[in-house]
Amino acid sequence: MEALKILLDVRNHPVLIHCKRGKHRTGCVVGCFRKMQNWCLSSVFEEYQRYAGAKSRTVDLTFIEMFDIINLRQCLYSIIYQYQGASKKRRLMYQGKTTQKPPRLTSF
């Protein structure tokens, strides 16, 4: 849950997710993140298995399947979104930073 809180908070971006081998802990964090993004479970499992390869573990897939994203969504709202002004629209807040245009990507 703590890793996902960091990942979901856009003030921490860009974020590199890794573990010792980049399969199990990383796969579980990314799998739970994909659930948060409303990916269907079969796609989450397919991505996990693609990167875990022969090291894929059933216990990891069970963990991802059983992970409760409801609490994570509530946490997301408390971390990132705040109500602004009379319009009550939710807006991303970057505390302590001024809004800047993203760098332009150009190809040569």
C-alpha distance (Angstrom), angle and dihedral (degrees) to the residues before:
residue distance angle dihedral
M1 . . .
E2 3.82 . .
A3 3.81 92.1 .
L4 3.80 90.6 50.9
K5 3.80 91.8 49.1
I6 3.79 88.9 56.6
L7 3.81 92.1 44.5
L8 3.80 93.8 49.3
D9 3.80 95.4 49.3
V10 3.82 104.2 90.5
R11 3.79 90.1 -157.4
N12 3.83 86.1 73.9
H13 3.80 95.2 54.4
P14 2.92 133.8 157.0
V15 3.81 94.2 50.6
L16 3.79 128.7 -176.6
I17 3.81 113.8 -154.4
H18 3.77 116.6 -159.2
C19 3.78 144.6 140.0
K20 3.80 134.3 -175.8
R21 3.80 95.3 -65.2
G22 3.81 101.4 6.2
K23 3.78 95.1 -121.7
H24 3.78 118.6 85.3
R25 3.81 110.0 27.9
T26 3.79 91.7 28.2
G27 3.80 90.6 46.4
C28 3.80 92.0 50.7
V29 3.81 93.3 48.9
V30 3.80 92.5 47.2
G31 3.82 91.5 43.8
C32 3.81 91.3 53.5
F33 3.81 89.2 45.6
R34 3.81 89.9 52.9
K35 3.82 89.4 52.1
M36 3.78 87.3 53.2
Q37 3.82 87.7 53.5
N38 3.84 88.7 54.3
W39 3.79 95.8 -111.2
C40 3.79 112.6 163.1
L41 3.80 111.6 -104.6
S42 3.81 94.1 -116.4
S43 3.83 90.1 58.0
V44 3.81 91.0 47.5
F45 3.81 90.0 52.0
E46 3.80 92.3 45.6
E47 3.81 91.8 53.7
Y48 3.81 92.0 46.4
Q49 3.81 92.4 49.9
R50 3.81 92.7 45.4
Y51 3.80 91.9 58.8
A52 3.81 98.8 32.8
G53 3.80 92.1 49.6
A54 3.80 113.6 172.8
K55 3.83 88.8 -5.5
S56 3.83 92.2 66.7
R57 3.81 111.3 133.2
T58 3.78 126.6 -153.8
V59 3.81 89.9 -146.0
D60 3.84 89.4 60.6
L61 3.79 91.7 51.6
T62 3.80 90.2 48.7
F63 3.80 90.4 49.9
I64 3.81 91.2 51.6
E65 3.79 92.1 46.4
M66 3.82 93.4 49.8
F67 3.82 96.3 41.8
D68 3.81 109.7 121.3
I69 3.81 108.3 -131.6
I70 3.81 93.5 -179.8
N71 3.81 91.8 80.2
L72 3.79 89.6 44.5
R73 3.81 92.0 53.8
Q74 3.79 90.7 51.9
C75 3.79 88.8 50.3
L76 3.80 90.3 49.4
Y77 3.77 91.9 56.9
S78 3.77 91.5 50.4
I79 3.82 92.8 49.0
I80 3.78 105.5 41.5
Y81 3.77 113.3 15.0
Q82 3.77 127.6 66.4
Y83 3.76 129.8 169.0
Q84 3.78 113.6 -108.7
G85 3.80 128.4 -159.6
A86 3.76 128.8 -36.2
S87 3.81 94.4 -47.2
K88 3.82 91.4 70.9
K89 3.81 90.3 -146.3
R90 3.77 116.8 154.6
R91 3.78 112.3 -119.6
L92 3.77 134.0 177.2
M93 3.77 109.9 -104.9
Y94 3.78 122.8 -151.6
Q95 3.76 102.6 -168.6
G96 3.78 115.9 -151.1
K97 3.78 95.6 8.3
T98 3.76 131.8 93.4
T99 3.75 118.6 -129.2
Q100 3.77 111.2 -100.2
K101 3.76 131.0 -179.6
P102 3.80 112.9 -101.9
P103 3.79 115.1 -109.6
R104 3.79 114.6 -89.1
L105 3.76 117.2 -113.5
T106 3.76 114.9 -140.3
S107 3.75 129.7 179.8
F108 3.75 125.1 -145.2
